[in-house]
Amino acid sequence: MGTLHANPPNSPLSGRLGSGQFRTRRCRGPLGSANSLMVLSEAWRSNITLQSSIVGESRAMVELRARILRYAKTEATVLISGETGTGKELIARLLHDLSPRREAPFVAVNCAALPGPLAESELFGSTRGAYTGAVQGRSGLLSRASGGTLFLDEFGELAPEVQSKLLRALELGTYRPVGANREEHADVRIVAATNRDLERSVLRGEFRADLYYRINVLQIVAPPLRKHRGDIPHITGEILGEILPEGSKIRITESVMAELLRAPWPGNVRELKNVLHRSLVMSSGDVIERLEGDLQHSKSNLPAIRGQSETIERLIDALMRNNGCLEAAAHELDVSVRTVQRRMKESGLRVRDFRGI
């Protein structure tokens, strides 16, 4: 039975510094300069922010953190795609928080919630009397995000009548509020997110191709939880750390962890968080012995897991990273292939469960 603390000892959160504090160390030689210390401090801050936000050591998470850090340094537009619950807004916020624009506003809007007739004024603003009921002028989202980042969530749902105007703003760097006679300068970085296949929408004529290609300069795909199951124990610890009071601890039985590892998670991390929250509320004492909610286990191809949880978790993680290759997993774990085979047999794991994961 494993114990998960509010901030697990091996968690990135456990060693996090306070806001605005950076750990620096004077070095001999050229690294001891003030400029070098500033670079080291900035690198430390970025690493802490990423490690505490994008949890997990699977290849998918390592690559995601690296891509966020690289893209945050640029001014190019970014399109984040992924299933619901995969943390697309979190990725957008990190792109902003790690960028030179981090001191300016981060403004998020759900494009699906923008009313068609008023979508233009919501984005670009309007002047007094621009339309019926406009008794005073109002600033748009582009103006409110000036100097910072505008995050367009559910970008594929943006009203068709606004798509061409947004394209013009991106191309020229200027826009015109509804009812205005002059252009306004747009100093804003655009980050968009969607759970739709926008390429298919473009082919069907449901979305402007030119806007899609203008937005999709840099792309990030948020991986679904089932593609990095080995991170589930660590993510579980972080989620419980958010829910529990500081200093609290909770135990999770091996059978419960096995359920978490084999569940299909169509709602991804958001669903995992909801299940853990419900299970914690319904648990007695300091142990979670059963999960609350329908995890749709029948849709999962991973069998029940038995045995020592930490060892099996490491084995699953290695097999997933290496696409079920026993030799590569054994090398990573520094054990023999025969040991891997024995542990798989004891736990009911099959090689085919990890092909294509």
N, C-alpha and C positions, 0 to 999 in steps of 0.2 A: 504494500500500500504506500503510495507516494504522498509526500507533504508539499503543498504549494503555499508559499508565503505571499503576503500582499506584494512585496517586492522580492522575488526569489533571489537568492545569493548570486546565482549565475546570470541573472537577468540584466540586460543593458540598463534598466532603470535603477538597479541597486547601487551603481556607482555614478549616477548622474549628478552633475554639479548644479548649483542653484542658477536661476536665471541671470544671465549677464556675466557669470563668472567663468573664467577660462583658465585652464591649468597650463602654465608655461614653466619652462625650466631654462636657466641660462646655460649656454653651451660654450665650449671653447672654440676658438677659431671663428670663421665667418658666420656660423649659425648663431653666435651670441649677439648679433646686431639687433637693434630695435625692430627693424623691418622684418627680420627673420622670426622674431618673437610674435609679431603681429600675424604672420603667415601661419605659424604653428597654432596660435590661439584660434584663428579662423578655421583651420583644418580640424582642430579638436571640437569646436562648436558644431561644425557640420556633421562630423562623425557621430557625436552624441545625439544630435537631433535625428539623424537617420536611423541609428541603431535602436533608439527608444520608440520610434514610430513605425518602422517597417521591420517587424519582428520575424526572426527565423534565419537559419544558416543554410537552407537549401540553395541549390544553384539558382532557382527562380528568384529568390529573395535577394541573394547577393547581386545578381545581374540587375534587378530592379533598383536597388540602392545605387549602384554604379551609374545607371542611366539617369536617375533623378539628379544626382550630383553633377553629372556632365551637362544635362539640359538646363539646370538651374542657372548656369553661368552665361547662358545665351539670351538673346532677345527674341528668338524665333518662336512662332506660334507652335503649340503642342496639342495634339489630339490624343486623348486617353481613351482607350476602348477596353471593355471588359464587362463581365456579367454583373448583375445587381449584387451589392454587398461585398464587392472586392476592394473597396477603399479608393475609388476614383477621386473623390473630393479630397481625401487625405493626401493623395499624391499631388493634386493641384496645389494644396496649401504648402506642401514641402517645396515644390518648385518655386513658390513665392518666397517662403521663409528663408530659403538658402540662396536667394538671388540678390543682386544689387538693389532691387526694388523693395526689399523687405520692410523698410521703414515707412513705405507708402501703403495705402489701403489695399486689402484683398477683398474684392466684392464678388459674391457668388449669386447666381440666379438660375432658377430652373426654367429652361426655355418652354417646357410643356405647360408651365403655369402662367406664361405670358399670354394675356388675352389677345387674339388676333388683331382686332381693330386698334388696340392701344399698345401693341408690342413695339411699334416704332417710337412712340413717345417714351416708353419705358427705357428703351436702349439709348436713344439720342436726346431725350429731353424735349420740352416744348415751351413756347412762349404763351403769354396771356392771350386768350381769345383764339388760340390755334384751332380749337375744335369746341363743340358744344360742351359746356360745363367746365372749360378751362378758365377759371376765374383768376388764376395767377400762373406765372411761369414756374416750371419745375425742372430741376436738373435730371439728366438721364444717368444711366448706369456707367456709361463711358466717362462722363464728367466726374462722377463720384469715385471712380477707380483711377483717376488721373495720377500718373506717376507710379502706379502700382500694377495690379493684375486683375483682370476681369475673367472670372471663371463661368463659362457657359455650360451648365450641366444639362443633360438630355438634349444635346446640341441637334440631334437628328429631328427633334420636334419643333425646331424654329419655324415660325410662320413663313410661308413662301414669299409673301410680300415684303418681308424684312430682309430676306437673304441677299438680295441684290444690293441693298443699301449698306449692309454690313460688309459685303465684299468691297464696295467702293471705299468705305472707311479704312479697311485693311490695306488696300492698294495705295491710296493717296495719303493716308494719315490724317485725314480731315473728315468731318461730318457736319451735317446741318440739322439743328433741332427743328422739330415740327413747327412751322409757322415763322421761322427765322429767315432773315435776308442774307445772312453771312455765314461763312463756314467757321467751325470751331476746330482747334487743333486736338488731335487724339494722341496723347502720350500715355499709352497703356499697352500692356502685354496681354494677349488673348490666349487662354488655355481652355480647351473645350473637352467635353467628355460625352461618351455615348455607349449604350449597351446594344445599339442596333448595328447591323452590317451596312454601313453607309455606302460602301462600293455597290452593293446590290440596290440600294435606294437610288443611287445615281443612275444605274443601268435601267431602272424602272421609271426614271423620270420623276421620282418623288423628292429628289434633292438636287440642288444646283451642282453641277460637276465643277465649275470654276471655283465656287466657294469651298467645296470639299478639298480640292487640290491646294487651295490657298491656306487652309487651316492645317492640313496634314503635312506640314513641313517636317516636324519631328513627331514620332509616334511612340507611345508607351502602351503596352498591353498589360493590364492588371491580371495576373494569373488567378484562376479559380482555386479554391482551397484544395480541391481533390487532386490538383496537379503538384501540390507540395505538402502532402499529408504528414511528412516527417516533422514539419514545423508545428503541428497541432499541439503537442505538449507544451511547447514554449509559449505559443499564442494563448493557450488556456491559462497559463500562469500569469501572463500579462493582463488578460481580461479580468481574472479574479482579483488581481492587484488593484485594478481600477474600481471594482465593486466593493471590496472589503475595506473596512476601516484600517488605517495605517497600523502596522504591527500585528494585525490579525493573521491567522493561518487557517488553512482548510486542507483536509486530506481527501484524496480521490482514490477510490478502490481501483485495482487493476482491471476489473471487469468494466468499470465505467470508462477508464481510459481506452480500453479496447473498443468500446462502442464509439467513442469519439474518433478513433483512428479509422474505423471502417465505414462510418456514415458517409453518404454521398454529398451532403452539404450543398444543395442547389441554391440556397441563400447565402452561401459562403460565410465569411467572417461575421457578418451581421446576424446570420442565423445561429452560428456558434455562440455568439455573445448572448442572444436571447435565451437559448437553451440553458446555458450556464447560469444565467441570472434566475430563471425559473427554478432550476434544480437547487440552487443555493438557498432560495427562499423556502423551498419545500423540504430541505434537508433538516435533520435533527442533530444538534450539536455541531461538532467541527469536522464532519465527514459527509461527503457526497457519495451515497451508495447506489443511487439510481438517477437516471436522466429523465427529466420531464419533457414530454413532447414526442411527436412522431418523427423519427429520424429517417424514415423510408429506407430501412436497411436493405430491403429486397432489391433496391436499385444499385447497391454497391457491389463491387466485385472483390473486395478484400474480405477475407474470412475473419472469424473471431480470433482474437489473439490471446494466447495463454502464456504464462511464464513470467519471468522477471521483467517488469515493465521497462526499466531504463535500458537494459540490454536489447530488448526487442525493438524499442523505439529507435535506437541507434542502428540496428540492423535494417529496419524499414527505411530509414532515412538514406542509408548507403545504397540499398537496392533501388530506391527511386531515383537517386542522383545518377546511378549507372545503368538505368533502364533495364534492370533485372539481370545484369551481367554478374555472375557469381564471382568470377576471378577479380574483376575490378572492385566489387564490394569487399571481398576478402582482403585485398591489398589495402583499401582505405581503412578497414577496421584492424589491420595488422593481425589477422588470424588466418588459418588455413581455409581452403575451399571446403574441406570436409566439415570443419566447424560451422561454417555458414549453412551448409546443407543440413547438418544436424539440428541447428537452431530453427531453421525454417520448418523442418519436419515436426519438431516439438511444438511449434506455434501454429501449425496449420497453414503456413504461408506457401504460396505456389509461385514459381517463376513467371508464369503467364499473367499473374496479377499485376506485374510491374512492367510488362511490355507496353511501350507507348505512353507511359504515365509522364 
